[in-house]
């Protein structure tokens, strides 16, 4: 019974692990546009000017904030479940079941 509970807890914890998909769901376009989009052109200009200005420092892309709420909730649940099993086991041991 304890093994099944541990396996269920592990599977519940793995539910919160994000999946990384290497392929997209949308079909691939056949034709590639000959002219770059305005966003690509602007990014190239910014990259060219910042590369000249700061050669020594490396800047990472700003991807936004990371939503860790599901991980915190899942981790708290699994921690509470594990602590409950420990308390239950200690009480059973002391009462002699």
Backbone torsions as a table, in degrees:
resi	resn	phi	psi	omega
1	UNK	NA	-40.2	-179.6
2	UNK	-67.7	-35.8	178.5
3	UNK	-65.9	-40.8	178.4
4	UNK	-65.5	-38.4	178.2
5	UNK	-66.6	-41.1	178.2
6	UNK	-64.8	-40.4	178.4
7	UNK	-65.1	-41.4	178.4
8	UNK	-65.3	-37.9	177.6
9	UNK	-65.2	-41.0	178.5
10	UNK	-65.2	-43.3	177.8
11	UNK	-64.9	-36.8	176.4
12	UNK	-64.3	-38.9	178.5
13	UNK	-69.5	-37.4	179.7
14	UNK	-70.1	-16.5	177.4
15	UNK	-60.3	-29.5	-175.4
16	UNK	-89.0	-1.2	178.0
17	UNK	-78.0	127.0	-178.8
18	UNK	-70.4	152.2	178.1
19	UNK	-101.8	144.8	178.5
20	UNK	-110.9	113.1	179.0
21	UNK	-98.3	125.3	179.9
22	UNK	-86.0	-16.1	-179.7
23	UNK	-114.1	151.3	179.9
24	UNK	-97.5	160.6	179.7
25	UNK	-84.5	-17.4	-178.3
26	UNK	-86.8	148.2	179.7
27	UNK	-70.4	155.1	-179.7
28	UNK	-77.7	136.8	177.5
29	UNK	-75.1	142.5	-179.6
30	UNK	-78.2	-43.1	-175.2
31	UNK	-99.3	134.9	176.1
32	UNK	-96.9	134.9	-177.8
33	UNK	-70.9	141.9	-177.1
34	UNK	-77.0	-32.7	-179.2
35	UNK	-104.9	139.1	-180.0
36	UNK	-71.0	154.0	179.6
37	UNK	-71.4	160.4	179.5
38	UNK	-59.8	-33.2	180.0
39	UNK	-66.5	-41.5	179.2
40	UNK	-65.4	-41.5	179.0
41	UNK	-62.5	-43.3	-179.9
42	UNK	-65.7	-41.1	179.2
43	UNK	-64.7	-37.2	178.3
44	UNK	-65.7	-40.2	178.1
45	UNK	-64.4	-43.4	-179.9
46	UNK	-65.1	-41.6	179.9
47	UNK	-64.1	-38.9	-179.1
48	UNK	-67.7	-40.4	-178.7
49	UNK	-74.0	-37.5	-179.7
50	UNK	-75.8	-26.6	177.9
51	UNK	-67.2	-35.6	178.2
52	UNK	-74.0	-35.7	-174.9
53	UNK	-75.3	-42.9	-176.6
54	UNK	-128.4	90.6	-179.8
55	UNK	-81.5	-30.5	-174.0
56	UNK	-80.8	-34.1	-175.5
57	UNK	-96.1	144.1	177.0
58	UNK	-107.4	130.6	179.6
59	UNK	-110.8	137.7	176.8
60	UNK	-93.1	157.4	179.7
61	UNK	-71.8	143.4	176.7
62	UNK	-86.2	105.7	-176.5
63	UNK	-99.8	3.3	179.8
64	UNK	95.8	178.1	-178.2
65	UNK	-81.5	152.8	-178.1
66	UNK	-96.3	125.4	179.9
67	UNK	-86.1	103.5	-176.4
68	UNK	-99.4	7.7	-176.3
69	UNK	-57.2	-48.6	-179.7
70	UNK	-63.2	-32.4	179.5
71	UNK	-70.8	-39.4	178.4
72	UNK	-66.2	-44.6	179.9
73	UNK	-64.9	-46.1	179.2
74	UNK	-64.2	-42.0	178.6
75	UNK	-65.4	-40.9	177.8
76	UNK	-64.1	-41.8	178.6
77	UNK	-62.2	-47.3	-178.5
78	UNK	-66.5	-37.7	177.3
79	UNK	-65.1	-42.7	178.3
80	UNK	-65.3	-41.9	178.2
81	UNK	-62.4	-44.0	178.2
82	UNK	-64.3	-42.1	177.8
83	UNK	-64.5	-37.3	177.5
84	UNK	-63.4	-40.8	177.9
85	UNK	-65.8	-36.7	177.6
86	UNK	-65.1	-45.8	179.1
87	UNK	-62.2	-43.0	179.2
88	UNK	-62.1	-43.0	-179.5
89	UNK	-66.1	-41.5	179.3
90	UNK	-65.0	-42.0	179.4
91	UNK	-65.0	-40.3	177.6
92	UNK	-63.8	-39.7	-179.4
93	UNK	-64.9	-43.9	-176.6
94	UNK	-71.9	-30.7	179.6
95	UNK	-85.5	-8.5	174.1
96	UNK	81.6	30.1	179.0
97	UNK	-77.8	NA	NA
